[in-house]
Structure formats: C-alpha cells, structure tokens
C-alpha cells in the first residue's frame, strides 16, 4: 500500500471511531432523558395517589356518630 492509501485509511478509521463515540454518548444522554421522564411520571403518580388519599380522608366520617351513620347507610 502506498502512503496516500494508508493516510486515507487512517482518516476513515478515525472518522468511524469518532462517529461511534459520538453516537454512544448521544445514546447515553437519551437514556438519561428517558429515565428522568419516567421519574417525573412516577412522582406525578405518587402525588395523585396522595391527593386521592387525602380527599378520601376529608370525606371520611370524623366522629363516631358520623361513622355509625355511614355504616348504617352502607358507605363504610
């Protein structure tokens, strides 16, 4: 092989390695973004569950008489 061919081959290999490294890094960032997005969805779900629990607690009978009345009506 001539020197020119070796130089071209070396440049092509260098570009290939640089491209592969760039794609690898971009894939890692994409995966981190997906993980962060899932974390946000999980947090929103937990907040919604907490709000539902608080709402049920607010609607629950607060005294023994209210509780007994609710049982009599079949809500308990």
N, C-alpha and C positions, 0 to 999 in steps of 0.2 A: 504494500500500500504506500502511496505517496504521502508526503507530509500534508498536502492540502486535503486529502481524503481523511486523514486522521484528525485534522483540525475540525473538519465538518462533522465527523462522527462524534468527537468530543463535545462540540457545541450542541448537537442534537441530544446527546445524553444529559448534558447539563440542563437544557430546557425541559426535558422529560422529568428529571428529578425535581426541578423547581416547581413544575406543574403539579406533580404528585403531592409534594409537600403542601402547596397552596390548597389543593383540594382536601387534603387531610385536615388542615387547620380549619377550613371552612365547614367541613362536616362536624368537627368538634363544637364549633360555635352554634351550628344549627341544632345539635343535640342539646346543648346547654339552654338554648332558647325554648326548645320543646319542653325540657324539664321545668324551666321557670314558668311556662304557660300552664303546665299541669299543676304546679304548686299553687298558682293563683286560683285555678279552678277548685282545688281541694280546699283552700282557705275560704272561698266563697260558699262552698257546700257546707263547711263547718259553721259559718256564720248563719246561714239559712236554717240549719238544724237548731242552733242555739236560739234563734228568734222564734222558731216554732215551739220549742220547749218553754220559752218564757211566755209566749202567748197562751199556751195550754195552762201554764201555772196561773196566769192572770184570770183565766176563765174558770179555774177550779174553785170549788166551794171553799170559803175561807173560815167558816165556823162549823161546829158540829151540827147545828140545826140545818145549815145550808147543805152539808154533806148528806145528812139523813134524808132531806127532801129530795136531793138529787138521786139518791138510791131508790127512793120510792117511785120517782119518775122514770127510772131505768137509765139514767145518764152516767152512773158511776162505775 
